[in-house]
Amino acid sequence: MMRAISIEFFKFRHRHIYLMATLFLLIEVIFLFMGMSRSISMKPENANWEALIVMFASMNGLLFPILIAVSVSRICDMEHKGNTWKLLLTLSIKPGQVYAAKYIYACILILWVCIVQVLSIAAFGIVKDFEDPLPTFLLIRYFFGIVFTSLAIVALQQWVSLMKKNQVIALTLGMIGGFIGMTADLMPSGVSRIFIWSYYSGLSPVSLSYESEELDFIVRNLNALLPLMLIVIIAAISIYLAGSMHLSRKEV
Amino acid sequence: MNQVVSTHNLSKQYNGKYCVRDLNLSVAKGEIFGFLGPNGAGKSTTLKMILGLTRPTKGFVTVFEKGFEENRGFILSQTGSLIESPSYYGHLTGLENMRVVQKLREVPDKNVMQALRIVRLEKQKDKKVSQYSLGMKQRLGIAMALMSFPKVLILDEPTNGLDPAGIGEIRELIKSLPQLHGMTVLLSSHLLSEIEQIATSVGIINEGEMLFQGSMSELKSKSQPTIKIKTRNNKLAQELLRINGFSSIQSGESLVFEDLLDDEVIKVNQSLVTSNIDVLRIEEHKKSLENIFLDLTGKEQSL
């Protein structure tokens, strides 16, 4: 299995996929930091960690599905382009192994993006001299929220990208996901929880309350989020297994 | 028996239509087996089933007298293949493509270089494959198949896209493989001339069914020459010659004799002349392999 993963890394030479994903993330980071800086300059008490996390969580709902769709599509499309799926299968590697190697490769990429994002948030707060100390536990919860949701979305995108040669389908799905992810908070929670993309904001440890005149940031109870985390993990596993079995049965 | 590859009533159905039907193919050790058939006859489907890329609807495949399903890993590790169009990663160089296969095959560096040298790609190995010509991609595919110097080599239309010089080179290469490396080669082609020059055994398939299987010399023996004789009175001539022990059949305006030796032709001619039957023409007709193939496949259109 390690061999299959190392081959995935080898195949991505000259592809700059890490650079692409990092630049994509930096655009989000710069955009949000600029907005946050302006808000702080207008109202210094806005300089708090909760606001920063809420902004990132809702922006992730839009950008992560698209970033994942593009990255996974690039990872899978190279097998379609050169008809290499059948080559790999005749080299006595099993389809399930190739599927797993690709999934792990994609997850490592997304994990990298998540780490960079969380470190950027921490760095911004420290540079801007936020009053509260670095909320390590909150950031860890935030980190796992985006990681788990991403694992499920990667599984879904990989299934579509490998099954359908035409990558427009996978990319369109990513864009629809981004739209749902962005608007998830506006839907009734019973409806939004059906969509896997809504979990970026759904698993955010901080939420916005619109009840009073002022915007309130509420730190969610960890216990309240655990069932949602469980749902997203089960979804990731089921989608992965379904995709892997479907592809293993497919004839070349 | 030493059968390296054999199929047993192998059948494949797509949308209710048989693409391959009850195919019993057998390739012995050290042979170059030419799998011949017109486009769409089921050659690629058969080869894909042999490699486990497609599951048979019915029947099974054995390689080294072992069932494919239970011994997939072992069989594939001993098999090199090139199926349909060549497979490659366009953004990687030729050498990097070879490295991908090398990592999966776990073979030493010298095999990579040797395979590249054999297909004459060593000078272009650092060029991206997307910039290769079709012929170069095909050579790269052959190099990938050869890399582990497998016991069985399965090549689907290996000379596709190559120029005449390249075809000649690959032909010589394939011919040398059984002797140099002890390989058994199974290759398909829709070009009879191609198979004729390489293969030691041949299987002819049409519309999913095997029409002929045997050695190349067996196929060639079907091309025995016939003698056609045209006279002013064919009916009388036929009767006269039948009495003299030469049976013939009337075909058009001529009498056709099979298996006539030169001396017999002289005798036939003499007896006709002495009986005052005017002989207009004596012609020898050799049935070309092409015609045998067309007769077998019943196809007159382009192959």
Interface residues (C-beta under 8 A of the other chain):
Chain A: R3 S6 I7 F10 K11 R13 H14 R15 M78 K81 G82 N83 T84 W85 K86 L87 L88 L89 T90 L91 S92 I93 E251 V252
Chain B: K48 L51 G52 L53 T54 R55 R72 G73 L76 S77 T79 S81 I83 E84 S85 P86 S87 Y88 Y89 G90 H91 L92 E96 R99 V100 V101 K103 L104 R105 V129 M144
